[in-house]
Amino acid sequence: MAYYAKPAAANYNTPPMHMQKQRGYRICDQCGAAETPSVSKFRLCGGCMTTQYCSQDCQKSHWPSHKPICQHTASQISNVKQSVAAVYPDENLAKNLRKFTSAHSALLGWAGFQALQLKRIPANVRQNALLIELSHHNRHSESYRRFSVSSTHIVPRNYIRDPLVIADIQRREERCRHNGGIGTLVIIIQCAGVSQVMPVEVDPPSKITWDTREDWASVLHHFVESGRTDFMPISTTPRGVYYG
């Protein structure tokens, strides 16, 4: 497979200092604050590695409502360990998959946005999801680098059957629309019998200036294979080019 030497959609080179970052990719699940990575990064829940918080106080406050889905995720991981171990010797496959999702969250969210063509067809966010199938190997010491992208597919949202996961996505979707967004983009990362669902609350297309890219799958492959975790999408605006 051929990879881009310098993927046009990403910050392969360090951007000039005058370029400003746009809004962060993550939303605090308790207070709704937006992450600004250049100031401080949000903390992820150690159980599900999906829900994010701006502070430890918000994490503690949200725990009573987050507890059911978090414990459900832990239970699902425990249930698949034995079946996965027969095929993959790495018993931490599920944990490594969550680390992969966390390490590449910006890249995965951008890929989902491009794959579903949300800038042109916002309604796709309510109908479809991006499924990313991974293969597993032990060629790297870093756990998040033990995966390669095998294939990508656009699947209907009802591909997800777990009631608790569906309810969590719906909760995020209602919050997003209440705040003026178009809904929750769903990315499903899957390897063997383990799946990780990554929900991303999406602003109205008018507020998202990311360049539309048709080569998103190639960029996804490139960054995963190279192990780079500093992906930032490019936005071309009348005021200049921005990264983030």
N, C-alpha and C positions, 0 to 999 in steps of 0.2 A: 504494500500500500504506500502511495506517495503522500508525503506530508508537505505542507507549506513551509518554506524556509522562514517567512515572516507573515503569519496570518494577518490579513488586512483588518480583521474584526477585533483585534486585541492589542494590548499594550506591549508588544514585543520589545519595543524600546522605551526607555523611561521618558514620559511626557515632560515638556517644559514646565518650569515652576509656576508660570502664570496661569496655567490651565486649572480650572476649578473642578472639584468633584461634585457630582450631582448627589441626590438623595441616596442613602444607604439601601442595601438590598433587604434588610431584615426589619421586622416590626416587633416591638416588645409585645408579648402576648398578654401582658397584664395592663399596661398603661397606654399602649398604642403608639409610643414614641418610635420615630424612625432612626435606624442606625446610621451614624456617620463614621465610616471606618477610619478616616484620617484623624478623628478625635478619640474615639474609643470603640472597641469591638464588643458586641453583645456576647453574653454567655449562653451556651446551649444547655438544655436539660441533659444531664448525664445519663438518664434512663432511656429516652427516646432519640436523643441527638437531633431533634427536629424543632421542638418548641424553643424559642429564644427569649431572652430577657435583658433589659438594659441594666439591671442591678440585682443584687442578691435579695434585697427587700421585695422587689416585684416577683422574684421567683418564689419566695416564701408565701407571699400573699396569694399567688395563683395556684399553689399546690393543691388545695382542697378540690378545685374544679379540674385540675390537670391530672390528678392522681389516677382516676379510672383508666384513661387512655394510655397513660405512662405504664401502669402496671400491666395493662393488657398487652402492650408491646413487649414488655419483659417476658410475659408468659408465652407469647408466640415464639419468641426467640428460643426459649427453653425447650419448647415442643419440637422445634425443627433441628436442634443440635444433633441428636442421634442419627436421624436420617441423612443429614448433610455430612456427618463424619464418615459415613460409609463411602462417600465419593470424594470429599475434600478432607485431607488430613488435618487442616487447620481448624481446630475447634472454635476459634474466635472469628469465624467467617462473618457472622452476623454483626459482631462488634466492629470488625474492620470495614464492613459495608457502611455502617453509620459514620465511621470516620471518613470514608471516601466521600459520602454525601456532604458532610460538613466542610471538608477541605475544598471541595469543588462547588460550593453552593452558588457562587456568582456565575460560574460557567454553566451550571445546570439550569439555573433560572433563565439565563439569556438564551440557551439552546431551546428551552421549552417555548419561550416567547416567539422565537423565530420559526420553530417547527409548526406551531399552530397559527402562524401568520396573524398574530393578534393586532399588529399595527393596522392591517388592512381589513381584517374580519374579527372584530372584538368578540362577537357572539360565539366564536369557537371555544372560548374559555369555559363556557357552560356545557359544551357537548363532548369535547375530546380531551385527551391527556397524552403526554409523551411518555412512551415506555422505552427505557434504555436497558438493554440486556448486556450483562457483563460476563466475562470469563475470568477465572481465578487462577493465580499462579503464585509462586513463592520466590520470585526472582529478586525481590527488594526487601531490605530490612524495614523500611517504612510501611506500616500496615496499609495505609491508604493507596499505596502504589502497587498493591498486589492484584490489581484489576486491569483488564483491557476491555474496550467497548467491542462487543460482538456484533450488535445490530441495534437499530432504532426503529420504532414503529409509532404511528399515530393510532391510538386505540380509543374507543368510546369511554366516557367516564364511568359507565356501569361495569367496566373491567374490574373495578374495585368492588368487592362484595362484603367486606367486613363492616358490620353495622356501626361499630364504634369509630372506625376510621372515617366512614361516610359522614357520621354526625359531627366529627371534628372539622372536616372540610366544610361542611355546611355552616358551622358556627363562624369559621373564618370568612366565608363568603358573605354572610350577612353583615359582619362587621365591616368588611371591605366596601360593600355597596353603601352602607350607612355613611361611610366616610368619603363617598364620591368615586370609588373605584369601580371596575367592571366585573370583578369577581376573583376567584381563586384559581390560579394556574396549578395544575396537578402534574407532577413529574414522578414516575414510578421507576425506581432503580431496582433491578432484579438480577439475582445470581443464584443458580441452582434453586433450592426451595425457599430462599430467603428474599424478601422484598422490603424495600424502604420507600415510603410515600413521602414526597417532599411537596408541601403546599406553599404557593407563593402568591401573596395578595398583590393584585395588579392595578396600577393607577390607570386613569383614562388615557387612551392613546395620544390625546393632545398634549399630555404632560410628559410623555415618554419620547425622548428625542433620539433613541438608539437608531443607528442606521439599519435598514432592512438588509438582511444577508440571506442569500440562497445557499451559501457554502457552510452553514452552521454545523452540519454533521462532520465535515472535514476538520473544522476548527475544534470541535469536541474531541475527536480522535487525537488530534495533535497535542492538545493540552493534557489529556489523560495519559497518553503514552510517554510524554516528556516529563510528567510529574510536576509540571508547573501549576502553582496554586494562586498566582497573582493576576489571573485574568480580569480584564476590565473592558467592557464594550465601548465602541467608539460612537460618539454622537457628532454629526456634522451640522452645525447651526450657522445662522447669519453672523453670529459673533465669533465663530471659530470652531475648532475641533476640540472636543472634550472627551476625557476618559473617565468612565465610571457610570 
